[in-house]
Amino acid sequence: MNGANQDEGRLFAFARFDLSGTPLTAEQYPAVMREDYGDEVLARYPLSAHPSPTIAYATAQGDQLFACPALRLDSTLAGRGKVYAYEFADRTSPPFASLRDLGTDFDFGATHVNEVQYLFKHFGLRSPLDAEQRTLARQMIQYWGSFVRDGVPRATGQPAMPARPGTVLSLRTPSAGGNVPSTGVHREHQCNLWDSESVTLNR
C-alpha cells in the first residue's frame, strides 16, 4: 500500500520562503525556478496557473520529490505483487499542530504528513476535523485497518483501492467528490516531465 499527498511540497516551500517572512514574489519566481530546476520546468509550471509564487514552486517540488516517485514505485513493485495506491487529496485538511501554532494563513492544502491526523492522534493531539473530515478519517481508518488485517484495503460502501499501476484512489471529503479511483494523477503531477532524462536539477 503506497501513496502520497496532493500538495506535498507546500510544507517545504513555506519553510523556505514564507516562514521567515520572505514569501517568494512574482519577480523572483522565474529566477528561483531556473536556478533550482531549469527553463523546461519553469515553462511547465507557469505562475499564472497557481494562486501564489510559493505555491507554484511548491507544486513543482512536490511533484518532483513525492508524487512522481510514488507512482514510479507503484510500477516497480507491481511486478512483484499487488500494489494498492492512493493519493490523500483533502485540500481543506487542517495543518498539523506545530503549523497551527504559527497562526499563519498560508494555504497548506493536502500537504506533507497532513493525512496522518486522519489515522492517528498526531503528536498525541486531537486535530480539529470537521464533520466531513471525520467521515473521511473513518473511511481511511477502515482502508488502513483492512490492509493490516488481511492485506486488502477496503472501506464500507467505498470504492476499492486500485491495485493496477497508474490508477490511485483519490481520498477526498464527500462534498469534494468523495473517494474515487483516478487515472489522471500522472498527468496532473507532470510526471512525464519528471520521469524524463531531459530535466537536469540544480538542487
C-alpha positions in Angstrom: 0.0 0.0 0.0 1.7 3.2 -1.2 0.7 6.8 -1.8 1.5 10.5 -1.4 -0.4 13.7 -0.7 -1.6 16.0 -3.4 0.3 19.1 -2.2 3.4 17.5 -0.6 5.7 20.4 -1.5 3.7 23.2 0.2 5.2 22.5 3.7 8.7 22.7 2.4 8.2 25.8 0.2 6.5 27.5 3.2 9.5 26.7 5.4 12.0 28.0 2.8 10.1 31.2 2.0 7.1 32.3 3.9 8.1 31.1 7.4 10.9 33.7 7.6 8.6 36.5 6.4 10.0 36.5 2.8 7.4 34.8 0.6 8.5 34.1 -2.9 7.5 37.0 -5.2 6.4 37.0 -8.8 9.5 38.9 -9.7 11.7 36.3 -8.0 9.9 33.2 -9.3 11.4 32.8 -12.7 15.0 33.2 -11.4 14.4 30.8 -8.5 12.8 28.2 -10.7 15.6 28.4 -13.3 18.2 28.2 -10.6 16.7 25.1 -9.0 15.0 23.3 -11.9 15.8 25.0 -15.3 13.8 26.5 -18.1 11.9 23.4 -19.1 10.4 23.0 -15.6 9.6 26.8 -15.4 7.7 26.5 -18.6 5.6 23.6 -17.3 4.8 25.5 -14.0 3.7 28.9 -15.1 3.0 31.3 -12.3 -0.4 32.1 -13.9 -1.6 28.6 -13.1 -1.1 28.9 -9.4 -2.5 31.1 -6.6 0.9 32.4 -5.5 4.6 32.1 -6.4 5.3 30.0 -3.3 2.6 27.5 -4.2 3.7 27.4 -7.8 7.2 26.5 -6.6 5.8 24.0 -4.1 3.8 22.3 -6.8 6.9 21.6 -8.8 8.8 20.5 -5.7 6.0 18.1 -4.5 5.7 16.6 -7.9 9.4 16.0 -8.3 10.1 14.7 -4.8 6.9 12.9 -3.8 4.1 12.3 -6.3 6.0 11.1 -9.3 8.4 8.9 -7.3 5.4 7.3 -5.6 3.9 6.5 -8.9 7.2 5.1 -10.2 7.5 2.9 -7.1 4.0 1.6 -7.7 5.0 0.4 -11.2 8.3 -1.1 -10.0 6.7 -3.1 -7.2 3.7 -4.2 -9.3 5.9 -6.8 -10.9 6.3 -8.5 -7.5 2.6 -8.5 -6.4 -0.4 -6.2 -5.9 0.3 -2.6 -5.0 -2.6 -0.6 -3.6 -2.2 3.1 -4.4 -3.8 6.2 -3.0 -3.4 10.0 -3.0 -4.6 12.0 0.0 -6.3 14.9 -1.6 -8.3 16.8 1.1 -7.1 20.3 0.4 -9.3 21.5 3.3 -7.3 19.4 5.8 -6.1 21.4 8.9 -2.4 21.9 9.1 -0.8 19.7 11.8 -0.3 21.1 15.3 3.0 22.8 15.0 1.9 24.7 11.9 -1.4 25.7 13.5 0.5 27.2 16.4 2.3 29.6 14.0 -1.0 31.4 13.4 -0.3 31.6 9.6 -3.0 31.8 6.9 -0.8 30.0 4.4 -2.8 27.6 2.3 -1.1 24.2 3.0 -3.7 22.2 1.2 -3.1 18.4 1.4 0.5 18.9 2.3 3.2 16.6 3.7 2.0 14.4 6.7 -1.5 16.0 6.8 -3.1 12.6 6.3 -1.5 11.3 9.5 -4.0 13.1 11.7 -6.9 11.3 9.9 -5.4 8.0 11.0 -3.9 8.7 14.4 -3.6 11.4 17.1 -0.8 13.4 15.5 1.8 14.0 18.3 -0.9 12.7 20.6 -3.2 15.7 19.9 -6.7 15.7 18.7 -7.0 17.5 15.3 -9.8 20.0 14.6 -11.5 17.9 11.9 -15.0 19.0 10.8 -17.8 16.5 10.2 -16.9 15.7 6.6 -13.2 15.3 7.5 -14.2 12.9 10.4 -16.2 10.9 7.8 -13.1 10.7 5.6 -11.0 9.8 8.6 -13.3 6.9 9.4 -13.1 5.6 5.9 -9.3 5.9 5.8 -9.0 4.0 9.1 -11.1 1.3 7.5 -8.9 1.1 4.5 -5.7 1.1 6.5 -7.1 -1.3 9.1 -8.4 -3.7 6.5 -5.0 -3.8 4.8 -3.2 -4.5 8.1 -5.8 -7.2 8.9 -6.0 -9.1 5.6 -3.8 -7.4 3.1 -6.6 -5.8 1.1 -7.7 -2.2 1.8 -11.4 -1.9 2.0 -14.0 0.5 3.4 -17.7 0.0 3.8 -19.6 1.5 0.9 -16.4 2.9 -0.7 -14.7 2.0 -3.9 -11.8 -0.5 -3.8 -8.3 0.9 -3.6 -6.8 0.2 -7.0 -4.1 -2.4 -7.5 -3.1 -1.5 -11.0 -0.2 0.8 -11.9 -1.3 4.3 -13.0 -4.5 4.3 -11.0 -4.8 5.6 -7.5 -7.7 6.1 -5.0 -8.1 9.8 -4.5 -9.1 10.4 -0.9 -11.5 13.4 -0.5 -14.3 14.6 1.6 -17.8 13.8 0.4 -18.6 17.4 -0.8 -15.3 17.4 -2.8 -16.4 14.2 -4.7 -15.5 11.5 -2.1 -13.1 8.7 -2.7 -12.7 7.9 -6.4 -10.3 6.0 -8.5 -8.3 8.3 -10.7 -6.1 7.6 -13.7 -5.1 11.3 -14.1 -2.6 11.7 -11.3 0.4 11.0 -13.6 -0.7 13.9 -15.9 -1.7 16.2 -13.0 1.7 15.9 -11.4 3.6 16.4 -14.7 5.3 13.0 -14.3 6.1 12.7 -18.0 8.5 15.7 -17.3 9.9 14.3 -14.1 10.3 10.8 -15.4 12.2 12.1 -18.5 16.0 12.3 -18.7 15.9 15.9 -20.0 15.4 17.6 -16.7 18.7 18.5 -15.0 18.2 19.5 -11.4 20.4 22.2 -9.9 19.4 21.4 -6.3 
